[in-house]
Amino acid sequence: MQLPLHGKRILVTAPHNYAARLLPELIDQGALPLLMPTIETCVVEDSTALDAALTQINTFDWIAFTSRNGINAFFQRLEQLGITPSALENCRIAAVGKDAERLTSFGIKLDLLPQEPSPKGIIAELAKIPDINKQTVLVPVPEVVGIAEPNIIPNFLAGLKNLGMAVTRVPTYMTRCLDKSLYDVELNLIRQGKIDVIAFSSTAEISGFLQMINSKADYQQSIIACFGPYTAANAKNLGMNVSIVAKNYSSFAGFAEAIANFMFRYSSK
């Protein structure tokens, strides 16, 4: 009962692989989390472009990963093609936040981990490198199906091009919206005001969620939490009133802590 989120119902909209890391952090704060992934990630249906990039991987100066899903799908396809991770030894690798740990598990040394754990942070660090405008970069990205593509990746690609880099965008995995019929129970709880916080870790989750509800009135009794400032900005652009934004968005521990701190103050009023 002393934990800050004791008895609070937190709805998590992240895909299973991300939710598996967020849920324990919320539970440690005393929460009663509910899992309602609004999107799922899976393999791309057509890997032609990805395969072409992987078979000539040594021609790229940089590979810039923007998500753990991209890393997992990238190395899974490498293995399927019989290409060893050692083929990347001539490439420099950029990633964000805790994704560096996933790369280490594949035996990959990270060359760039920005202080700001975001694609924008990668651009800021690349901008400091002499002759970056003469270098090539491969960017593994999601193919987005059923929802509008969030602005994060297009903005990242535009930023790389503004540095003068030769950018190759390659669909590496698929992100698609799930059907709301899966969630009759959870959606009813939201409408009844029995969900204290809805926690979004990406813009795609928000877009998927908005396809599942009828109007703002459905979720107006719930507090909206976003993993970081970019997700929060997009949530506001989509008409949401965001109350919680994690300042430490390099890990889900920081997200859970932000929710806990806010709810502790909220409950103390």
Buried (B, 14 or more C-beta within 10 A) or exposed (E): EEBBBBEBBBBBBBBEEBBEBBBBBBBBBBBEBBBBBBBBBBEBEEBEBBBEBBEEBEEBBBBBBBBBBBBBBBBEBBEEEEBEEEBBEEBBBBBBBBBBEBBEEBEBEBEBBBEBBBBBBBBBBBEEEEEBEEBBBBBBBBBBBBBEBBBBBEBBBEBBEEBEBBBBBBBBBBBBBBEBEEBEEBBEBBBEEBBBBBBBBBBBBBBBBBBBBEEEEBBEEBBBBBBBBBBBBBBEEEEBEBBBBBEBBBBBBBBBBBBBBBBBEBEEE
